[in-house]
């Protein structure tokens, strides 16, 4: 039996299936209402401690996800209905499940993709506490297993030892989910959107996450074909390593800059600066956790990366809060966050917070080759207001005698209004195409919704036409144009991006070698 799906993280895995959807072990009833409430309190505490331990050992991407889960578990508004039900005679596990299932159903029924995506977080939180309430916890997957089910929680991914291999095969899921991003950064094969069921098939399976498919109870011929493909993939990965320290050049001799995307300063600790042309995107959202970061915290974070890069450019994006990145004390709750107060719109609304970041960036600029870009720009007026704030804070620092430098100020091209009329932004220092958001806005297909994942493709002619138009405008006006979305690291998409006129891509560090190898195979 074979099911076809969508590749979320390339690679191959063979092994026993592990059922992600198996229910937690049974719960043992307590003698009184007080003991039931105490059991739930203890389970919530265990879940918080477990998540905190994971977050302390996780990188920035994972820690941000886990901190969001911890904040929700510590919110009395989430647990209150469960405790009320226990007071009415329900057992702790049933009360917690009912309360969370009700919340999840509300999120899943929303007509907004953002809220439907958050339902996965609530399911994870529900199951964390049910696991803590159960008699013997949660069964662990065997080393090298293929985790199969409707969806997978970030905590399950982070707790799995991937050193022995294995992979993820999901009936639903999304290529833009938190777990998909984690899988790509760690090289774990993952396929989403499989549908179907493996309940009546054997326990051994073959996962092809390069093309997108899984084979249950494979025949000897299936196994032989699969292993040839897996070996070919491994050979290509090995061959790609020879490109890692080389300048990326096409077959025709066109040089292509390949930079890296990072989410947190510590990300550069594992990257040799000689393997890349700089940082094409440094996200700053993960500095904004449970509390808003002060100027010194931000300054030190930016300085670390700039000093690591030396004379190579580091493009730092001002905080892109909102959308799928809520920040306590900063973002606002909206019915449609992706089309609401996010990115530069929110920064201009909360100038007190934005000015702190601006001062930190101006001070850090003296330590390297800094470029700053604004996310979610839709109009020239927004760019003008942001530039004016930089000028104001520069004047303040100058009056105080604080060392600083004004870096080049550019914009993300992720809103179609910019891609359709780049001539309105002829005074920007540079363009950086955010292919993830640009694609979802052009195609009206949410990047976190598996049901429309087939529409969310940078290779759609409409999206490529806009990318080509921006690249051509940039060449004509002498404005640098790069791309920093996920598409830049996809070997299958790179030829189309180069054909569209791009010569500057920024990719996840793990994708550097394969991206350079793909560039070398293109004839433009």
C-alpha positions as CSV (number, residue, x, y, z in Angstrom):
1,X,0.0,0.0,0.0
2,X,1.4,3.4,-1.0
3,X,0.2,6.9,0.0
4,X,1.3,10.0,-1.7
5,X,1.9,13.2,0.2
6,X,3.8,16.5,0.2
7,X,7.5,16.6,1.1
8,X,8.1,18.8,4.1
9,X,11.8,17.9,4.8
10,X,13.7,15.9,2.3
11,X,15.3,12.5,3.0
12,X,14.6,8.8,3.3
13,X,13.7,6.6,6.3
14,X,12.8,2.9,6.7
15,X,11.7,1.4,9.9
16,X,8.8,0.4,12.1
17,X,5.7,2.6,12.3
18,X,5.0,4.3,15.6
19,X,1.4,5.3,16.1
20,X,1.3,9.0,17.2
21,X,-2.5,8.8,17.7
22,X,-2.5,6.1,20.4
23,X,-4.4,7.3,23.5
24,X,-2.4,7.9,26.7
25,X,-2.5,5.2,29.4
26,X,-5.5,5.0,31.8
27,X,-6.1,7.4,34.7
28,X,-6.6,6.1,38.2
29,X,-9.5,7.9,40.0
30,X,-8.7,9.7,43.3
31,X,-10.7,9.4,46.5
32,X,-12.1,13.0,46.7
33,X,-12.7,16.2,44.7
34,X,-9.8,17.8,46.5
35,X,-7.4,15.0,45.5
36,X,-8.7,15.2,41.9
37,X,-7.9,18.9,41.8
38,X,-4.5,18.3,43.4
39,X,-3.8,15.7,40.7
40,X,-4.6,18.1,37.9
41,X,-2.5,20.9,39.6
42,X,0.4,18.5,39.9
43,X,0.1,17.3,36.3
44,X,0.0,20.9,35.0
45,X,3.1,21.6,37.1
46,X,4.9,18.5,35.7
47,X,4.0,19.6,32.1
48,X,5.4,23.1,32.7
49,X,8.6,21.7,34.3
50,X,9.0,19.3,31.4
51,X,8.5,22.0,28.8
52,X,10.9,24.3,30.7
53,X,13.6,21.7,30.7
54,X,13.1,21.2,26.9
55,X,13.2,24.9,26.3
56,X,16.4,25.4,28.3
57,X,18.2,22.9,26.0
58,X,16.5,23.9,22.8
59,X,17.7,26.4,20.1
60,X,15.8,29.7,19.6
61,X,13.2,28.4,17.2
62,X,12.2,25.5,19.5
63,X,12.5,27.6,22.7
64,X,10.0,30.2,21.3
65,X,7.5,27.5,20.6
66,X,7.8,25.9,24.0
67,X,7.6,29.2,25.8
68,X,4.3,29.9,24.2
69,X,3.0,26.5,25.4
70,X,4.3,27.2,28.9
71,X,2.5,30.6,29.0
72,X,-0.8,29.0,28.0
73,X,-0.5,26.3,30.6
74,X,0.2,29.0,33.3
75,X,-2.9,30.9,32.2
76,X,-5.8,30.3,34.7
77,X,-8.3,31.0,31.9
78,X,-7.3,27.8,30.2
79,X,-7.4,25.5,33.3
80,X,-10.4,27.2,35.1
81,X,-13.2,25.3,33.3
82,X,-11.5,22.0,34.1
83,X,-11.2,22.7,37.8
84,X,-14.9,23.8,37.8
85,X,-15.9,20.5,36.2
86,X,-13.9,18.6,38.9
87,X,-15.8,20.5,41.5
88,X,-19.0,19.2,39.8
89,X,-17.8,15.6,40.2
90,X,-15.8,14.9,37.0
91,X,-12.4,13.0,37.2
92,X,-9.3,15.1,36.5
93,X,-8.4,13.5,33.2
94,X,-12.0,13.7,31.8
95,X,-12.4,17.3,33.0
96,X,-9.1,18.4,31.5
97,X,-9.8,16.6,28.2
98,X,-13.3,18.1,27.9
99,X,-12.1,21.6,28.7
100,X,-9.3,21.5,26.2
101,X,-11.4,19.7,23.5
102,X,-13.9,22.5,23.8
103,X,-11.2,25.1,23.2
104,X,-9.7,23.1,20.3
105,X,-13.1,22.8,18.6
106,X,-13.5,26.5,18.8
107,X,-10.1,27.1,17.2
108,X,-10.7,24.5,14.5
109,X,-14.1,25.9,13.6
110,X,-12.6,29.4,13.0
111,X,-12.6,30.7,9.4
112,X,-9.1,32.1,10.1
113,X,-6.1,30.0,9.3
114,X,-4.1,31.5,12.2
115,X,-6.6,30.2,14.8
116,X,-6.9,26.8,13.1
117,X,-3.1,26.4,13.2
118,X,-3.1,27.3,17.0
119,X,-5.4,24.3,17.5
120,X,-2.3,22.1,17.1
121,X,-0.6,23.9,20.0
122,X,-3.7,23.3,22.2
123,X,-3.7,19.6,21.3
124,X,-0.1,19.4,22.4
125,X,-0.8,21.2,25.7
126,X,-3.8,18.9,26.3
127,X,-1.7,15.8,25.7
128,X,1.2,17.0,27.8
129,X,-1.1,17.2,30.9
130,X,-2.9,13.9,30.1
131,X,0.5,12.2,29.9
132,X,1.4,13.6,33.3
133,X,-1.9,12.4,34.7
134,X,-1.6,8.9,33.2
135,X,-0.3,5.9,35.2
136,X,2.7,5.1,33.2
137,X,3.4,8.1,31.0
138,X,3.8,7.9,27.2
139,X,5.3,5.1,25.3
140,X,8.5,5.9,23.5
141,X,9.2,5.3,19.9
142,X,11.9,2.7,19.0
143,X,15.1,4.2,17.7
144,X,14.8,4.8,13.9
145,X,11.0,4.5,13.9
146,X,8.8,6.4,11.5
147,X,6.3,8.5,13.5
148,X,2.9,8.2,11.8
149,X,-0.4,9.9,12.7
150,X,-2.7,12.8,12.1
151,X,-0.2,15.4,13.3
152,X,2.8,15.6,15.6
153,X,3.4,17.9,18.5
154,X,6.6,20.0,18.7
155,X,7.4,18.5,22.1
156,X,7.2,15.0,20.7
157,X,9.7,16.0,17.9
158,X,12.1,17.6,20.4
159,X,12.0,14.6,22.8
160,X,12.8,12.1,20.0
161,X,16.3,10.9,19.5
162,X,16.9,11.3,15.8
163,X,20.5,10.1,15.9
164,X,19.4,6.6,14.9
165,X,17.5,7.8,11.9
166,X,13.7,7.7,11.5
167,X,11.2,10.1,10.0
168,X,7.8,11.6,10.2
169,X,4.7,10.7,8.1
170,X,1.5,12.7,8.7
171,X,-2.0,12.2,7.4
172,X,-2.5,16.0,7.8
173,X,0.2,18.4,8.9
174,X,1.7,21.3,7.0
175,X,5.0,22.2,5.3
176,X,5.0,25.5,7.2
177,X,4.3,24.0,10.6
178,X,6.6,24.5,13.6
179,X,7.7,20.8,13.4
180,X,8.3,21.0,9.6
181,X,10.7,23.9,10.2
182,X,12.5,22.0,13.0
183,X,12.7,18.9,10.8
184,X,14.3,20.8,7.9
185,X,16.9,22.4,10.3
186,X,17.8,19.0,11.7
187,X,17.6,16.9,8.5
188,X,14.8,14.7,9.6
189,X,12.7,13.3,6.7
190,X,9.1,14.4,6.8
191,X,6.0,14.0,4.6
192,X,2.6,15.7,5.2
193,X,-0.8,15.5,3.7
194,X,-0.8,11.7,3.3
195,X,-4.4,11.1,4.3
196,X,-5.5,7.5,4.4
197,X,-4.8,5.0,7.2
198,X,-2.2,2.4,7.9
199,X,-4.2,0.6,10.6
200,X,-4.6,-2.6,8.7
201,X,-1.1,-2.8,7.2
202,X,2.2,-4.2,8.5
203,X,4.4,-2.4,10.9
204,X,7.4,-1.8,8.5
205,X,7.4,1.1,6.1
206,X,9.5,3.1,3.7
207,X,9.3,6.9,3.8
208,X,10.4,8.8,0.7
209,X,10.4,12.5,1.8
210,X,12.2,13.6,-1.4
211,X,9.3,12.9,-3.7
212,X,6.6,12.6,-0.9
213,X,5.2,9.2,-0.2
214,X,5.2,6.2,2.1
215,X,5.0,2.5,1.4
216,X,3.5,0.1,4.0
217,X,4.4,-3.6,4.1
218,X,6.8,-3.2,1.2
219,X,7.7,-6.0,-1.1
220,X,11.4,-7.0,-1.6
221,X,11.3,-5.1,-4.9
222,X,9.9,-2.0,-3.2
223,X,12.8,-2.2,-0.7
224,X,15.4,-2.5,-3.4
225,X,14.1,0.4,-5.4
226,X,13.8,2.5,-2.2
227,X,17.3,1.8,-1.1
228,X,18.7,2.8,-4.5
229,X,16.9,6.1,-4.3
230,X,18.1,6.6,-0.7
231,X,21.6,5.9,-1.7
232,X,21.4,8.3,-4.6
233,X,20.1,11.0,-2.3
234,X,23.0,10.3,0.2
235,X,25.5,10.4,-2.6
236,X,24.1,13.8,-3.8
237,X,24.3,15.1,-0.3
238,X,27.9,13.9,0.1
239,X,28.8,15.4,-3.3
240,X,27.2,18.7,-2.3
241,X,29.6,19.0,0.6
242,X,32.4,19.7,-1.9
243,X,30.6,22.9,-2.8
244,X,30.2,24.2,0.7
245,X,33.3,26.3,0.9
246,X,33.3,27.4,-2.8
247,X,31.7,30.5,-4.3
248,X,28.4,29.5,-5.9
249,X,28.6,29.8,-9.7
250,X,26.3,28.5,-12.4
251,X,27.5,26.4,-15.4
252,X,27.6,29.5,-17.5
253,X,29.8,31.3,-14.9
254,X,27.3,33.6,-13.3
255,X,28.2,34.2,-9.6
256,X,25.4,33.8,-7.1
257,X,25.6,35.1,-3.5
258,X,24.4,32.5,-1.0
259,X,23.8,33.8,2.5
260,X,22.2,32.2,5.6
261,X,19.0,32.8,7.5
262,X,19.3,32.8,11.3
263,X,16.8,33.2,14.1
264,X,19.0,33.8,17.1
265,X,22.6,35.0,17.7
266,X,23.7,31.5,19.0
267,X,22.8,30.1,15.5
268,X,26.1,31.4,14.2
269,X,28.1,29.3,16.6
270,X,27.8,26.3,14.4
271,X,28.4,28.1,11.1
272,X,31.8,28.6,9.4
273,X,31.6,32.2,8.0
274,X,33.8,30.9,5.1
275,X,30.9,28.8,3.8
276,X,28.5,31.7,3.2
277,X,28.4,35.2,1.9
278,X,26.9,36.7,5.0
279,X,23.5,36.7,6.8
280,X,20.6,37.5,4.4
281,X,18.1,37.4,7.2
282,X,18.5,37.6,11.0
283,X,15.1,37.4,12.6
284,X,14.6,39.3,15.8
285,X,11.3,37.9,17.0
286,X,12.9,35.4,19.3
287,X,14.5,38.2,21.4
288,X,10.9,39.1,22.3
289,X,9.9,36.3,24.6
290,X,8.0,36.5,27.9
291,X,9.3,40.0,28.4
292,X,10.2,42.8,25.9
293,X,14.0,43.0,25.5
294,X,15.8,46.2,26.6
295,X,18.2,48.1,24.4
296,X,21.4,46.5,25.8
297,X,20.1,43.0,25.3
298,X,19.3,43.7,21.7
299,X,22.6,45.6,21.1
300,X,24.7,42.6,22.4
301,X,22.7,40.1,20.3
302,X,23.2,42.1,17.1
303,X,26.9,42.9,17.9
304,X,27.7,39.2,18.3
305,X,26.5,38.3,14.8
306,X,28.1,41.4,13.2
307,X,31.5,40.6,14.8
308,X,31.2,36.9,13.7
309,X,30.5,38.0,10.1
310,X,33.4,40.4,9.9
311,X,33.2,42.4,6.7
312,X,30.4,40.3,5.2
313,X,26.9,41.8,5.3
314,X,24.4,41.0,8.0
315,X,20.8,41.9,7.2
316,X,18.8,42.2,10.4
317,X,15.0,42.4,10.1
318,X,13.2,44.6,12.5
319,X,10.8,42.7,14.7
320,X,8.1,40.9,12.5
321,X,5.6,40.4,15.3
322,X,2.0,39.4,14.7
323,X,0.6,36.9,12.2
324,X,1.9,33.5,13.5
325,X,4.3,35.2,15.9
326,X,2.3,36.6,18.9
327,X,4.3,38.4,21.5
328,X,2.9,39.1,25.0
329,X,2.7,42.8,25.7
330,X,3.2,43.7,22.1
331,X,0.9,42.1,19.6
332,X,-2.8,42.4,19.7
333,X,-5.5,39.7,19.2
334,X,-7.2,40.0,15.8
335,X,-9.6,37.9,13.8
336,X,-7.2,37.7,10.9
337,X,-3.6,38.4,12.2
338,X,-1.9,37.7,8.8
339,X,-3.8,40.6,7.3
340,X,-3.7,42.8,10.4
341,X,-1.4,44.7,12.6
342,X,1.9,42.9,12.0
343,X,5.5,43.7,11.0
344,X,6.2,47.3,10.3
345,X,2.5,48.2,10.9
346,X,2.8,47.1,14.5
347,X,6.2,48.7,15.0
348,X,4.9,52.1,13.8
349,X,1.9,51.7,16.1
350,X,4.1,50.9,19.1
351,X,6.9,53.4,18.5
352,X,8.1,53.2,22.1
353,X,9.1,49.6,21.5
354,X,10.4,50.2,18.0
355,X,12.7,53.1,19.1
356,X,14.4,50.7,21.6
357,X,15.2,48.4,18.7
358,X,16.3,51.2,16.5
359,X,18.8,52.5,19.0
360,X,20.3,49.1,19.5
361,X,20.7,48.6,15.8
362,X,22.3,52.0,15.3
363,X,24.8,51.3,18.1
364,X,25.5,47.8,16.8
365,X,26.2,49.0,13.3
366,X,29.7,50.2,14.2
367,X,30.7,46.5,14.7
368,X,30.3,45.3,11.2
369,X,28.5,45.5,7.8
370,X,25.0,45.9,9.0
371,X,21.9,46.3,6.8
372,X,18.4,46.7,8.2
373,X,15.2,45.8,6.6
374,X,11.5,46.4,7.4
375,X,9.0,43.6,7.2
376,X,5.4,43.8,5.8
377,X,5.9,47.1,4.0
378,X,2.9,47.9,1.8
379,X,3.2,51.6,1.0
380,X,6.0,54.1,0.5
381,X,4.6,56.1,3.5
382,X,5.4,53.2,5.9
383,X,9.0,53.1,4.7
384,X,9.3,56.9,5.0
385,X,8.0,56.8,8.6
386,X,10.4,54.1,9.6
387,X,13.4,55.9,8.0
388,X,12.3,59.1,9.8
389,X,12.4,57.3,13.2
390,X,15.9,56.1,12.4
391,X,17.0,59.7,11.7
392,X,15.4,60.9,15.0
393,X,17.1,58.3,17.1
394,X,20.4,58.9,15.3
395,X,20.2,62.5,16.3
396,X,19.5,61.6,19.9
397,X,22.6,59.3,20.0
398,X,24.8,61.9,18.4
399,X,23.7,64.5,20.9
400,X,24.5,62.1,23.7
401,X,27.9,61.3,22.2
402,X,27.1,57.6,21.8
403,X,29.0,55.8,19.0
404,X,26.7,54.7,16.2
405,X,26.3,54.4,12.5
406,X,23.3,54.6,10.1
407,X,23.1,51.4,8.1
408,X,21.5,51.0,4.7
409,X,17.7,50.6,5.1
410,X,15.8,48.3,2.9
411,X,12.4,46.5,2.7
412,X,11.0,43.0,2.5
413,X,9.0,42.3,-0.7
414,X,6.2,40.1,0.7
415,X,3.1,42.2,0.1
416,X,1.9,42.1,-3.5
417,X,1.5,45.9,-3.6
418,X,5.3,46.3,-3.5
419,X,6.0,43.5,-6.1
420,X,3.4,45.0,-8.5
421,X,4.7,48.6,-8.2
422,X,8.4,48.5,-7.2
423,X,8.9,51.9,-8.8
424,X,7.1,53.4,-5.8
425,X,10.0,52.3,-3.7
426,X,12.9,53.6,-5.8
427,X,14.5,55.2,-2.8
428,X,15.0,52.1,-0.7
429,X,18.6,50.8,-0.2
430,X,17.7,47.2,-1.1
431,X,14.9,44.7,-1.7
432,X,14.7,41.3,0.0
433,X,11.9,39.0,-1.3
434,X,10.1,37.1,1.4
435,X,8.9,34.2,-0.8
436,X,6.8,32.5,2.0
437,X,4.4,35.4,2.6
438,X,4.5,36.8,-1.0
439,X,3.4,33.3,-2.2
440,X,0.6,32.9,0.3
441,X,-0.8,36.4,-0.4
442,X,-0.5,36.1,-4.2
443,X,-2.2,32.6,-4.2
444,X,-4.6,33.3,-1.4
445,X,-3.5,30.0,0.1
446,X,-2.3,29.9,3.7
447,X,1.2,28.5,4.1
448,X,0.1,26.6,7.3
449,X,-2.9,24.8,5.7
450,X,-2.3,21.4,4.3
451,X,-5.6,21.5,2.4
452,X,-4.2,24.2,0.1
453,X,-0.6,23.3,0.2
454,X,-0.6,22.4,-3.5
455,X,-1.4,26.0,-4.3
456,X,1.3,27.5,-2.1
457,X,4.2,27.2,-4.6
458,X,6.8,29.8,-5.5
459,X,7.0,28.1,-8.9
460,X,3.6,29.3,-9.8
461,X,3.9,31.5,-12.9
462,X,2.2,34.4,-11.1
463,X,4.6,34.4,-8.2
464,X,7.7,34.0,-10.5
465,X,6.5,36.8,-12.7
466,X,6.4,39.2,-9.7
467,X,9.8,38.0,-8.5
468,X,11.2,38.6,-12.0
469,X,9.7,42.0,-12.2
470,X,11.3,43.1,-8.9
471,X,14.7,41.6,-10.0
472,X,14.5,43.5,-13.3
473,X,13.6,46.8,-11.6
474,X,16.4,46.4,-9.2
475,X,18.9,45.8,-11.9
476,X,17.7,48.8,-13.8
477,X,17.9,51.1,-10.8
478,X,21.0,49.6,-9.2
479,X,19.1,48.4,-6.2
480,X,20.3,45.1,-4.8
481,X,17.6,42.3,-4.8
482,X,17.8,39.1,-2.7
483,X,15.4,36.4,-1.6
484,X,15.3,35.1,1.9
485,X,12.3,32.8,2.0
486,X,12.3,29.0,2.2
487,X,12.3,28.8,-1.6
488,X,15.9,29.9,-1.8
489,X,17.1,26.7,-0.2
490,X,15.0,24.3,-2.3
491,X,17.1,22.7,-5.1
492,X,14.1,22.1,-7.2
493,X,13.1,25.8,-7.1
494,X,16.5,27.4,-7.4
495,X,16.7,27.1,-11.3
496,X,13.4,29.0,-11.6
497,X,14.6,31.7,-9.2
498,X,17.9,32.2,-11.2
499,X,15.9,32.2,-14.4
500,X,13.8,35.0,-12.9
501,X,16.9,37.1,-12.5
502,X,17.9,36.6,-8.9
503,X,21.6,36.3,-8.0
504,X,21.4,36.5,-4.2
505,X,19.7,33.8,-2.1
506,X,19.6,33.3,1.6
507,X,19.0,29.8,3.0
508,X,18.9,27.8,6.2
509,X,22.4,26.9,7.2
510,X,21.7,23.2,6.8
511,X,20.7,23.9,3.1
512,X,23.9,25.7,2.1
513,X,25.7,22.8,0.5
514,X,22.7,21.5,-1.5
515,X,21.8,25.0,-2.6
516,X,25.3,25.7,-3.9
517,X,25.3,22.3,-5.7
518,X,22.0,23.1,-7.3
519,X,23.3,26.5,-8.5
520,X,26.3,24.8,-10.1
521,X,23.9,22.6,-12.1
522,X,22.0,25.6,-13.6
523,X,22.9,26.9,-17.1
524,X,21.9,30.5,-16.8
